Amino acid sequence: MENWEFRLQKEGDRSWLPLESPDVEILEGRYRVIARSSRVNEPVEIRITHQSTEEFPPKRRVMKRSGRISPQGAIASVVISASN
């Protein structure tokens, strides 16, 4: 059984917040995202979708990165910027 855990950290904060839903509303800023998996040493594609509801019409942006799950089951952090 696959098990994925995602965490989000706002720039300047020390704590990591768990992402328990695929749809999360966050404040404007720069964030790091990390993931842990029960899989190891496998290639993955990381895709983050941002939809700005402040723009009319709302704009949807997608960021994609390729990476590899480490032997410890972790994905290196990804920096994203969220703006209104």
A tleap script that builds the chain and sets N, CA, C and O, in Angstrom:
source leaprc.protein.ff14SB
mol = sequence {
  NMET GLU ASN TRP GLU PHE ARG LEU GLN LYS
  GLU GLY ASP ARG SER TRP LEU PRO LEU GLU
  SER PRO ASP VAL GLU ILE LEU GLU GLY ARG
  TYR ARG VAL ILE ALA ARG SER SER ARG VAL
  ASN GLU PRO VAL GLU ILE ARG ILE THR HIE
  GLN SER THR GLU GLU PHE PRO PRO LYS ARG
  ARG VAL MET LYS ARG SER GLY ARG ILE SER
  PRO GLN GLY ALA ILE ALA SER VAL VAL ILE
  SER ALA SER CASN
}
set mol.1.N position { 0.845 -1.185 0.000 }
set mol.1.CA position { 0.000 0.000 0.000 }
set mol.1.C position { 0.889 1.246 0.000 }
set mol.1.O position { 1.853 1.335 0.760 }
set mol.2.N position { 0.554 2.187 -0.848 }
set mol.2.CA position { 1.317 3.431 -0.927 }
set mol.2.C position { 0.882 4.394 0.153 }
set mol.2.O position { -0.297 4.494 0.494 }
set mol.3.N position { 1.862 5.096 0.680 }
set mol.3.CA position { 1.605 6.091 1.699 }
set mol.3.C position { 2.392 7.337 1.357 }
set mol.3.O position { 3.620 7.290 1.289 }
set mol.4.N position { 1.703 8.469 1.138 }
set mol.4.CA position { 2.362 9.739 0.831 }
set mol.4.C position { 2.017 10.737 1.926 }
set mol.4.O position { 0.879 10.798 2.392 }
set mol.5.N position { 3.010 11.517 2.330 }
set mol.5.CA position { 2.819 12.581 3.301 }
set mol.5.C position { 3.422 13.856 2.707 }
set mol.5.O position { 4.586 13.872 2.308 }
set mol.6.N position { 2.627 14.916 2.652 }
set mol.6.CA position { 3.082 16.195 2.115 }
set mol.6.C position { 3.089 17.232 3.228 }
set mol.6.O position { 2.206 17.252 4.085 }
set mol.7.N position { 4.106 18.097 3.202 }
set mol.7.CA position { 4.217 19.181 4.186 }
set mol.7.C position { 4.578 20.479 3.478 }
set mol.7.O position { 5.252 20.479 2.448 }
set mol.8.N position { 4.116 21.585 4.052 }
set mol.8.CA position { 4.276 22.918 3.481 }
set mol.8.C position { 4.906 23.820 4.534 }
set mol.8.O position { 4.528 23.775 5.704 }
set mol.9.N position { 5.881 24.651 4.111 }
set mol.9.CA position { 6.528 25.594 5.027 }
set mol.9.C position { 6.609 26.955 4.354 }
set mol.9.O position { 7.168 27.086 3.265 }
set mol.10.N position { 6.050 27.964 5.005 }
set mol.10.CA position { 6.134 29.322 4.480 }
set mol.10.C position { 7.515 29.883 4.771 }
set mol.10.O position { 8.076 29.647 5.841 }
set mol.11.N position { 8.065 30.632 3.809 }
set mol.11.CA position { 9.389 31.237 3.989 }
set mol.11.C position { 9.399 32.089 5.254 }
set mol.11.O position { 8.513 32.915 5.470 }
set mol.12.N position { 10.418 31.873 6.084 }
set mol.12.CA position { 10.534 32.605 7.338 }
set mol.12.C position { 9.969 31.853 8.534 }
set mol.12.O position { 10.306 32.171 9.674 }
set mol.13.N position { 9.111 30.855 8.291 }
set mol.13.CA position { 8.562 30.034 9.373 }
set mol.13.C position { 9.495 28.866 9.649 }
set mol.13.O position { 10.258 28.453 8.775 }
set mol.14.N position { 9.436 28.341 10.853 }
set mol.14.CA position { 10.258 27.188 11.212 }
set mol.14.C position { 9.455 25.891 11.164 }
set mol.14.O position { 10.030 24.812 11.019 }
set mol.15.N position { 8.148 25.985 11.283 }
set mol.15.CA position { 7.335 24.775 11.350 }
set mol.15.C position { 6.830 24.348 9.970 }
set mol.15.O position { 6.649 25.169 9.071 }
set mol.16.N position { 6.613 23.054 9.833 }
set mol.16.CA position { 6.055 22.468 8.607 }
set mol.16.C position { 4.605 22.107 8.889 }
set mol.16.O position { 4.300 21.510 9.922 }
set mol.17.N position { 3.714 22.463 7.980 }
set mol.17.CA position { 2.294 22.153 8.132 }
set mol.17.C position { 1.925 20.975 7.237 }
set mol.17.O position { 2.296 20.953 6.064 }
set mol.18.N position { 1.202 20.000 7.771 }
set mol.18.CA position { 0.793 18.863 6.936 }
set mol.18.C position { -0.281 19.287 5.935 }
set mol.18.O position { -1.179 20.061 6.264 }
set mol.19.N position { -0.177 18.778 4.727 }
set mol.19.CA position { -1.215 18.995 3.709 }
set mol.19.C position { -2.072 17.737 3.691 }
set mol.19.O position { -1.633 16.685 3.227 }
set mol.20.N position { -3.277 17.847 4.188 }
set mol.20.CA position { -4.130 16.678 4.322 }
set mol.20.C position { -5.191 16.598 3.233 }
set mol.20.O position { -5.984 15.657 3.204 }
set mol.21.N position { -5.207 17.579 2.341 }
set mol.21.CA position { -6.188 17.619 1.264 }
set mol.21.C position { -5.498 18.115 -0.005 }
set mol.21.O position { -4.559 18.906 0.079 }
set mol.22.N position { -5.945 17.666 -1.176 }
set mol.22.CA position { -5.338 18.178 -2.409 }
set mol.22.C position { -5.731 19.625 -2.713 }
set mol.22.O position { -5.082 20.278 -3.530 }
set mol.23.N position { -6.772 20.130 -2.073 }
set mol.23.CA position { -7.216 21.508 -2.272 }
set mol.23.C position { -6.986 22.292 -0.993 }
set mol.23.O position { -7.722 22.142 -0.018 }
set mol.24.N position { -5.946 23.142 -1.006 }
set mol.24.CA position { -5.585 23.929 0.170 }
set mol.24.C position { -5.500 25.384 -0.225 }
set mol.24.O position { -4.906 25.722 -1.249 }
set mol.25.N position { -6.088 26.246 0.579 }
set mol.25.CA position { -5.993 27.685 0.341 }
set mol.25.C position { -4.877 28.222 1.223 }
set mol.25.O position { -4.886 28.018 2.437 }
set mol.26.N position { -3.911 28.911 0.609 }
set mol.26.CA position { -2.779 29.446 1.361 }
set mol.26.C position { -2.662 30.947 1.140 }
set mol.26.O position { -3.176 31.492 0.162 }
set mol.27.N position { -1.975 31.602 2.068 }
set mol.27.CA position { -1.741 33.042 1.955 }
set mol.27.C position { -0.634 33.317 0.951 }
set mol.27.O position { 0.163 32.436 0.628 }
set mol.28.N position { -0.596 34.529 0.469 }
set mol.28.CA position { 0.447 34.945 -0.472 }
set mol.28.C position { 1.815 34.786 0.165 }
set mol.28.O position { 1.988 35.077 1.349 }
set mol.29.N position { 2.788 34.326 -0.612 }
set mol.29.CA position { 4.141 34.182 -0.115 }
set mol.29.C position { 4.900 33.093 -0.844 }
set mol.29.O position { 4.410 32.513 -1.812 }
set mol.30.N position { 6.109 32.825 -0.360 }
set mol.30.CA position { 6.948 31.755 -0.912 }
set mol.30.C position { 6.903 30.582 0.052 }
set mol.30.O position { 6.969 30.751 1.269 }
set mol.31.N position { 6.788 29.389 -0.517 }
set mol.31.CA position { 6.645 28.171 0.279 }
set mol.31.C position { 7.585 27.085 -0.211 }
set mol.31.O position { 7.986 27.064 -1.375 }
set mol.32.N position { 7.931 26.181 0.704 }
set mol.32.CA position { 8.632 24.957 0.346 }
set mol.32.C position { 7.671 23.799 0.571 }
set mol.32.O position { 6.895 23.792 1.527 }
set mol.33.N position { 7.736 22.828 -0.319 }
set mol.33.CA position { 6.896 21.634 -0.214 }
set mol.33.C position { 7.816 20.422 -0.198 }
set mol.33.O position { 8.724 20.315 -1.023 }
set mol.34.N position { 7.583 19.515 0.733 }
set mol.34.CA position { 8.325 18.263 0.755 }
set mol.34.C position { 7.319 17.114 0.803 }
set mol.34.O position { 6.172 17.291 1.214 }
set mol.35.N position { 7.764 15.951 0.381 }
set mol.35.CA position { 6.908 14.763 0.417 }
set mol.35.C position { 7.719 13.579 0.901 }
set mol.35.O position { 8.922 13.484 0.655 }
set mol.36.N position { 7.042 12.680 1.594 }
set mol.36.CA position { 7.631 11.414 2.019 }
set mol.36.C position { 6.742 10.306 1.484 }
set mol.36.O position { 5.521 10.440 1.409 }
set mol.37.N position { 7.383 9.218 1.118 }
set mol.37.CA position { 6.657 8.123 0.495 }
set mol.37.C position { 7.137 6.784 1.031 }
set mol.37.O position { 8.238 6.674 1.571 }
set mol.38.N position { 6.305 5.776 0.875 }
set mol.38.CA position { 6.723 4.421 1.223 }
set mol.38.C position { 7.578 3.828 0.102 }
set mol.38.O position { 8.185 2.772 0.279 }
set mol.39.N position { 7.628 4.494 -1.038 }
set mol.39.CA position { 8.484 4.068 -2.155 }
set mol.39.C position { 9.886 4.629 -1.978 }
set mol.39.O position { 10.074 5.616 -1.266 }
set mol.40.N position { 10.862 4.015 -2.611 }
set mol.40.CA position { 12.241 4.514 -2.551 }
set mol.40.C position { 12.901 4.385 -3.919 }
set mol.40.O position { 12.556 3.512 -4.715 }
set mol.41.N position { 13.867 5.284 -4.174 }
set mol.41.CA position { 14.678 5.244 -5.399 }
set mol.41.C position { 13.859 5.156 -6.690 }
set mol.41.O position { 14.225 4.414 -7.602 }
set mol.42.N position { 12.778 5.891 -6.775 }
set mol.42.CA position { 11.954 5.885 -7.986 }
set mol.42.C position { 11.827 7.299 -8.539 }
set mol.42.O position { 11.778 8.263 -7.775 }
set mol.43.N position { 11.774 7.430 -9.862 }
set mol.43.CA position { 11.547 8.761 -10.442 }
set mol.43.C position { 10.084 9.170 -10.242 }
set mol.43.O position { 9.179 8.336 -10.286 }
set mol.44.N position { 9.877 10.460 -10.022 }
set mol.44.CA position { 8.525 10.999 -9.853 }
set mol.44.C position { 8.429 12.344 -10.561 }
set mol.44.O position { 9.439 12.998 -10.819 }
set mol.45.N position { 7.217 12.740 -10.867 }
set mol.45.CA position { 6.958 14.084 -11.372 }
set mol.45.C position { 6.142 14.807 -10.315 }
set mol.45.O position { 5.115 14.306 -9.856 }
set mol.46.N position { 6.603 15.978 -9.937 }
set mol.46.CA position { 5.915 16.804 -8.954 }
set mol.46.C position { 5.145 17.864 -9.720 }
set mol.46.O position { 5.718 18.581 -10.541 }
set mol.47.N position { 3.853 17.967 -9.458 }
set mol.47.CA position { 3.013 18.948 -10.162 }
set mol.47.C position { 2.213 19.736 -9.126 }
set mol.47.O position { 1.473 19.166 -8.324 }
set mol.48.N position { 2.379 21.052 -9.160 }
set mol.48.CA position { 1.651 21.939 -8.254 }
set mol.48.C position { 0.791 22.858 -9.108 }
set mol.48.O position { 1.285 23.506 -10.032 }
set mol.49.N position { -0.484 22.909 -8.796 }
set mol.49.CA position { -1.412 23.760 -9.527 }
set mol.49.C position { -1.834 24.914 -8.622 }
set mol.49.O position { -2.240 24.705 -7.479 }
set mol.50.N position { -1.735 26.125 -9.146 }
set mol.50.CA position { -2.122 27.327 -8.409 }
set mol.50.C position { -3.231 28.013 -9.187 }
set mol.50.O position { -3.094 28.277 -10.382 }
set mol.51.N position { -4.325 28.297 -8.506 }
set mol.51.CA position { -5.423 29.013 -9.146 }
set mol.51.C position { -5.671 30.292 -8.372 }
set mol.51.O position { -6.047 30.257 -7.201 }
set mol.52.N position { -5.459 31.428 -9.034 }
set mol.52.CA position { -5.663 32.720 -8.404 }
set mol.52.C position { -7.125 33.123 -8.545 }
set mol.52.O position { -7.627 33.322 -9.651 }
set mol.53.N position { -7.790 33.237 -7.414 }
set mol.53.CA position { -9.196 33.646 -7.441 }
set mol.53.C position { -9.336 35.164 -7.392 }
set mol.53.O position { -10.441 35.695 -7.497 }
set mol.54.N position { -8.203 35.864 -7.231 }
set mol.54.CA position { -8.219 37.322 -7.179 }
set mol.54.C position { -8.246 37.939 -8.578 }
set mol.54.O position { -8.578 39.114 -8.732 }
set mol.55.N position { -7.899 37.154 -9.594 }
set mol.55.CA position { -7.871 37.651 -10.963 }
set mol.55.C position { -9.181 37.321 -11.662 }
set mol.55.O position { -9.841 36.332 -11.342 }
set mol.56.N position { -9.544 38.160 -12.616 }
set mol.56.CA position { -10.742 37.885 -13.401 }
set mol.56.C position { -10.382 37.900 -14.874 }
set mol.56.O position { -9.875 38.904 -15.373 }
set mol.57.N position { -10.629 36.827 -15.568 }
set mol.57.CA position { -11.097 35.542 -15.035 }
set mol.57.C position { -9.983 34.886 -14.228 }
set mol.57.O position { -8.810 35.194 -14.438 }
set mol.58.N position { -10.334 33.976 -13.297 }
set mol.58.CA position { -9.307 33.312 -12.485 }
set mol.58.C position { -8.268 32.629 -13.370 }
set mol.58.O position { -8.617 31.974 -14.352 }
set mol.59.N position { -6.984 32.783 -13.019 }
set mol.59.CA position { -5.906 32.173 -13.794 }
set mol.59.C position { -5.403 30.933 -13.086 }
set mol.59.O position { -5.291 30.899 -11.861 }
set mol.60.N position { -5.103 29.918 -13.874 }
set mol.60.CA position { -4.578 28.661 -13.351 }
set mol.60.C position { -3.155 28.492 -13.859 }
set mol.60.O position { -2.903 28.580 -15.060 }
set mol.61.N position { -2.230 28.251 -12.942 }
set mol.61.CA position { -0.831 28.042 -13.299 }
set mol.61.C position { -0.396 26.671 -12.793 }
set mol.61.O position { -0.770 26.255 -11.697 }
set mol.62.N position { 0.397 25.977 -13.605 }
set mol.62.CA position { 0.879 24.646 -13.235 }
set mol.62.C position { 2.402 24.662 -13.270 }
set mol.62.O position { 3.002 25.109 -14.247 }
set mol.63.N position { 3.022 24.172 -12.200 }
set mol.63.CA position { 4.464 24.049 -12.140 }
set mol.63.C position { 4.786 22.558 -12.057 }
set mol.63.O position { 4.207 21.835 -11.246 }
set mol.64.N position { 5.714 22.102 -12.903 }
set mol.64.CA position { 6.100 20.692 -12.912 }
set mol.64.C position { 7.602 20.578 -12.707 }
set mol.64.O position { 8.375 21.380 -13.230 }
set mol.65.N position { 7.997 19.589 -11.954 }
set mol.65.CA position { 9.417 19.264 -11.763 }
set mol.65.C position { 9.543 17.751 -11.698 }
set mol.65.O position { 8.664 17.056 -11.187 }
set mol.66.N position { 10.644 17.263 -12.224 }
set mol.66.CA position { 10.940 15.838 -12.114 }
set mol.66.C position { 11.977 15.652 -11.024 }
set mol.66.O position { 12.832 16.513 -10.813 }
set mol.67.N position { 11.898 14.540 -10.342 }
set mol.67.CA position { 12.850 14.256 -9.286 }
set mol.67.C position { 12.907 12.763 -9.025 }
set mol.67.O position { 12.329 11.964 -9.761 }
set mol.68.N position { 13.600 12.408 -7.986 }
set mol.68.CA position { 13.736 11.006 -7.611 }
set mol.68.C position { 13.532 10.885 -6.112 }
set mol.68.O position { 14.046 11.696 -5.342 }
set mol.69.N position { 12.790 9.883 -5.702 }
set mol.69.CA position { 12.588 9.610 -4.287 }
set mol.69.C position { 13.908 9.090 -3.725 }
set mol.69.O position { 14.530 8.207 -4.316 }
set mol.70.N position { 14.331 9.625 -2.607 }
set mol.70.CA position { 15.611 9.231 -1.998 }
set mol.70.C position { 15.500 7.830 -1.391 }
set mol.70.O position { 14.399 7.296 -1.256 }
set mol.71.N position { 16.633 7.239 -1.028 }
set mol.71.CA position { 16.592 5.935 -0.359 }
set mol.71.C position { 15.817 5.976 0.962 }
set mol.71.O position { 15.355 4.939 1.436 }
set mol.72.N position { 15.670 7.165 1.561 }
set mol.72.CA position { 14.907 7.311 2.798 }
set mol.72.C position { 13.421 7.577 2.541 }
set mol.72.O position { 12.645 7.722 3.485 }
set mol.73.N position { 13.022 7.642 1.265 }
set mol.73.CA position { 11.615 7.861 0.931 }
set mol.73.C position { 11.199 9.315 0.897 }
set mol.73.O position { 10.009 9.607 1.020 }
set mol.74.N position { 12.140 10.248 0.732 }
set mol.74.CA position { 11.826 11.672 0.720 }
set mol.74.C position { 12.052 12.291 -0.643 }
set mol.74.O position { 12.895 11.828 -1.411 }
set mol.75.N position { 11.304 13.328 -0.942 }
set mol.75.CA position { 11.463 14.124 -2.148 }
set mol.75.C position { 12.065 15.457 -1.714 }
set mol.75.O position { 11.605 16.058 -0.744 }
set mol.76.N position { 13.081 15.917 -2.418 }
set mol.76.CA position { 13.680 17.207 -2.102 }
set mol.76.C position { 12.619 18.291 -2.167 }
set mol.76.O position { 11.655 18.180 -2.924 }
set mol.77.N position { 12.796 19.330 -1.378 }
set mol.77.CA position { 11.794 20.378 -1.323 }
set mol.77.C position { 11.719 21.150 -2.637 }
set mol.77.O position { 12.695 21.260 -3.380 }
set mol.78.N position { 10.551 21.669 -2.891 }
set mol.78.CA position { 10.263 22.467 -4.064 }
set mol.78.C position { 9.808 23.823 -3.594 }
set mol.78.O position { 8.946 23.907 -2.719 }
set mol.79.N position { 10.363 24.900 -4.147 }
set mol.79.CA position { 9.963 26.248 -3.754 }
set mol.79.C position { 8.900 26.739 -4.727 }
set mol.79.O position { 9.069 26.674 -5.944 }
set mol.80.N position { 7.798 27.231 -4.162 }
set mol.80.CA position { 6.733 27.790 -4.984 }
set mol.80.C position { 6.415 29.197 -4.470 }
set mol.80.O position { 6.638 29.507 -3.300 }
set mol.81.N position { 5.902 30.026 -5.345 }
set mol.81.CA position { 5.451 31.354 -4.961 }
set mol.81.C position { 3.960 31.430 -5.188 }
set mol.81.O position { 3.468 31.075 -6.259 }
set mol.82.N position { 3.248 31.886 -4.197 }
set mol.82.CA position { 1.814 32.066 -4.310 }
set mol.82.C position { 1.525 33.543 -4.181 }
set mol.82.O position { 1.902 34.174 -3.193 }
set mol.83.N position { 0.860 34.091 -5.172 }
set mol.83.CA position { 0.505 35.507 -5.113 }
set mol.83.C position { -0.921 35.682 -5.568 }
set mol.83.O position { -1.457 34.886 -6.339 }
set mol.84.N position { -1.519 36.738 -5.075 }
set mol.84.CA position { -2.918 37.014 -5.466 }
set mol.84.C position { -2.970 37.777 -6.757 }
set mol.84.O position { -4.055 38.097 -7.241 }
savepdb mol mol.pdb
quit
